[in-house]
Amino acid sequence: MFDSLFTQTKRLRFPVVVETLYREDYFVNTISSTRIALLLGIVLYALFGILDLYALPISRQSAWIIRYGVVVPLFMLALTISYVQELQEYVQPATCFSAIMAGLGISYMIAITNEIEYGNRFYVTGILLISLWSYSLARLRFGYAVLTNVLIILGYEFVAIYIKQYPTTETGMVIFSLNNFFLIGATVIGMVTSYALERYTRVDFLQKMTIQAQRDQADRLLYNILPERIAEQLKQSDDIIAEEFSSATVLVADIVNFTPISAHFNPREVVGMLNDLFTSFDELVDKYDVEKIQAAGDAYMVAAGVPTPRADHAAVLVRLAMDMLDSVRDGNFLGGKHPIEIRIGLSSGSVLGGVIGRMKYFYSIWGDVVNTAARMESHGSIGKIQITRATYELIKDEFECEYIGEIPVKGKGQMEVWHLITEKEKRSVPNV
């Protein structure tokens, strides 16, 4: 995309959306210079009125009407517009119009100048100053700068040929030729400079967009593998990130008889099944705003309460677990050739969380709760959600559970476990 845009910088025009962004960026980067140029234009155009006292002693009054009654107010209006947020998109055309009127105003002064007044010969230098001003200080975009100078030169040509009639005398023809040489020469130099400057700003803008797009892509990748808060911390510092969470819940889900299934179907079908299943789980994780820790092989681990603590960590993971069972039950995996079933285990308590690795970041959690949740899954029943006492105590008021009793758990000994049945109906409090 950006490669094609870079080639369009020669035409000084982007597609509509990019062009809009460019103009907004250009405004932000040039508005200070434009305001200074407008203020300088007001001061100089007004101060040159002092020169009128000597150069236009006869025609001064008419010149001042143009100078102080038209041009200076227009510059002041353009400067005011630059400070009004709702009107800032009109700063360029307002500045362009002010410059055109300033140049035509000087042509008018030349037109009304008496033959014995000095302004008749020297005021063309004012047009040159405005030309330089519009091509440089005003930071007009190329199109506006060219339009400004073409109209100013046409205005001068009209005055020189039809009003002053310079070409009709030998002396006048010399003045006419010299003035045009400088005016057209300044315009050509200004056009080349303005074009090169705008093309440079467009290339610079695209480079910034490219860098920002690459940065956004890197951020998206980082947010895909790390929790948002952890990713932000990692962007700010390379320090080791490790935290302890006093109250959290961990969920582990696993596909039943995955090894025989993977042996029976070809690799593409197996990977497709895992992708479909875990994608549906990912959508549920987003729905409940909990944290996916990892998907390893056919196992899927989720945590709530990390890395952002939340009081309902157990209840939200129980609801997630019920939806996961529904997702498996309603899904059409492996083209319906083989049923897919899962076991789910949950446990609650304190855990450690942190980022490991430097080349490939990985957010993980550790602690007895993680191991216990895995044991709840592996010692559980097909299609059931098995929980420990710690989790049961946190959800018993909201969910119906079936007490299974004490079961032997590898590495833990005898443990009390429950199977989740359903969420209790919320009863409304009767009005007294």
Secondary structure, DSSP 4 states (H G I P E B T S, - for coil): -HHHHHHGGGGT---HHHHHHHHHHHHHHHHHHHHHHHHHHHHHHHHHHHHHHHH-TTTHHHHHHHIIIIIHHHHHHHHHHTT-GGGGGGHHHHHHHHHHHHHHHHHHHHHH--TTSTHHHHTHHHHHHHHHHHHTTT---HHHHHHHHHHHHHHHHHIIIIIS-GGGSHHHHHHHHHHHHHHHHHHHHHHHHHHHHHHHHHHHHHHHHHHHHHHHHHHHHHHHHS-HHHHHHHHH--S--EEEEEEEEEEEEEETTHHHHHHHS-HHHHHHHHHHHHHHHHHHHHHHT-EEEEEETTEEEEEESSSS--TTHHHHHHHHHHHHHHHHHH--GGGGTS---EEEEEEEEEEEEEEE-SSS-EEEEESHHHHHHHHHHHTS-TT-EEEEHHHHHHHTTTEEEEEEEEEEETTTEEEEEEEEEEEPPPPPPPP-
